[in-house]
């Protein structure tokens, strides 16, 4: 076992172990729990960065342990260019969520469990992206679900939390089960659970491709929360405490995209995958328009941004469905940009709620005079999600839109672009109502803790930087293409 | 622990029965206290467990050889009546003895308030000795006698707290249904004896006429009732829900599965068509999964809910067995044994920790679980672990079982496998609907707002926490290293398939 292997295992293990440590001994060191978790999230991010040089040299670092040799089940981890964008997203979002939580979650008798579960949630996501065999993938996939459910269950913001968690758990678990069935159908073909066997297993039985492919797409579609599987999302996102919402919306939704890219798209050729292309594009456009329309009529500000996620996931699914160079790269870039911008928007929403104590958009107004800093951040975030040039999302949206015209379905591409007007509409309504209209009913605002401001402002800076300098990220993301759809580009 | 073969299961049966008599006499004459009786029976069970596990090392010791020769010399108890090579039976009796050890340890505190402990330990010992006899025997009459010994002890143990009406009601219901089953089994044995003139299982030919076939079917249906196959399951939620938790742990954990194993082994060695048997079991298993899971949704008593969960888990066990028998797949039968192991650990952990909650804070309904904050978090975590394992959520033991079930369903080219997959997945989703509220109620307390100082935490007696800790470790161990258990289950599956004529 060389150094590289140890580092790779510790990207996950450092989070899992410190999570266990906090769960066991957190009571006595309760005050330091947040600092420990911040340190852990930074160190995990640092450990992950170590792999960039290796990846650029064309290496594919991997680790293998035997788990159930008689059944051909191994524990193996691997990092390649396909995992890279998602791992990056997830590690970054974890840091911001923990920074945001520092002052948001008040330190009390149980706050150490909060941080422990947050780290476990994050470890689940790192494990999902790093896993190189289906057993381990499923293991971490469910760990993610369990940790996030317990977080929503115990730190949910209203009395509805039990029901919301039940709904969240059962619907996403149903999606996971579909994925599990697909996994096992492939696994029984080859008897090996390594990812490399998936391609072989699928190619050996071409008549099973429609069934297995649709199981994968349905299963991961539930996690992505595209219409009609979005029903768990608005409730869960509005119920969860803000740091968890940031993790859910910015990082966990992208795991569905990762699943689609990793399984059906990397193991099928473009020809074989083309049967799923049109349904994916249609569902993408429907999600985009539906999510945006719901965001336009929703009253609760947290739910507005939650529905915006449904809409943005529509863009991503559409981009993947086009099966073009710019569509797939655009969709992957959109995952990263959406994570940054969505984290920023939720940070702002959390800020508004913390400052005013109100969640109803009707009751808010005139915030631009009361909090100029928040106004700047929110406006930049809003402009960014609208796809205004020079801000993060513009680049990826451009690519996704342009990919639409490379397919025969130009009508859908037009709808996709026209649908983005709705995004503009709900963001303008949001910003206009909350910040720039006067409110008859005067309300005072509380002082907002420093960590919330820190996270929001640094995400704003990141949004601008990512928009102005897309080149490095773009260069990294392009490397995933040889792994997808047979690699013929 | 790879290959088992007990020289003579009769040694275990006799020791357990003798211990029952001795403990009863001691309590009658010397009035020894509950904890001493518990320790004695724990010790007996533990010795027998070690005897099975380490019998390969003991085989060559002179005492053991002398004892076996002595037993063989007594004609009526000769080893000819027992098939000591049965690896499935060995596996199940190891689980049973391990659970019995833990349960009698647990009862030292759990039964402290009861007045009639003097009857408890002898009944438990006799029940296990009947159970082991039933598992190993290859003679129909001996089978009947031992299964009756087990059943009668079970009836009395279910109604152990006879001061409560519910216990009497549940015990009486169980007695009534169980007696009908016994009569049916006896009738079946009579049919077989009438047409074959022998009661030795290996000599009976059931292909010689419809009377034998009917006899086999009658015996099978009798055992179906005793192993709570839907639609003959109605006694189980009552019996397991009303019995003392320690007894429910053993009844739900292994007894039902042992009876099921015996019936399958019996029919196979009688020469019953394995495809037909597999088909019957398949239908029963799907019914079990559906009824167990759906009825579980509407329960408000934790123990009744666990009873229905046992019914659905029996469905999974039967499903794998059926797929294995229909398609001659050892891997599927192996899975069935693996689920038996996992379920035994998880279900008995659930019942034992539930027993602690009942004993200290009187929690019977699901919503009472919220009061678990009065107990150390350890108990809630143990209960949660058991439930998560039963719900087959990774990373815990149940998930490896679920993975294996699905693998077998997909791998077998069975015509019905699509139906089975749908029922299995649907069942596990429905099951979440009742496991999840349990988790919500139990976990919402662990992370409660209350400060530790405000929580008046009761101390748990080590008699109770030790068995729970052992089971928690067992589940974690199965989760981390299932490989070890796969070997012994593989052997059992090949043995069972080898029994087909």
Interface residues (C-beta under 8 A of the other chain):
Chain A: X27 X67 X68 X69 X70 X71 X108 X109 X110 X113 X135 X138 X139 X142 X143 X146 X150 X153 X154 X162 X165 X166 X169 X170 X173 X174 X177 X180 X181 X184 X185 X187 X188
Chain B: X388 X393 X394 X395 X399 X400 X403 X404 X406 X407 X410 X411 X421 X425 X428 X429 X432 X433 X436 X437 X440 X443 X444 X446 X447 X448 X449 X450 X451 X452 X482 X483 X486 X490
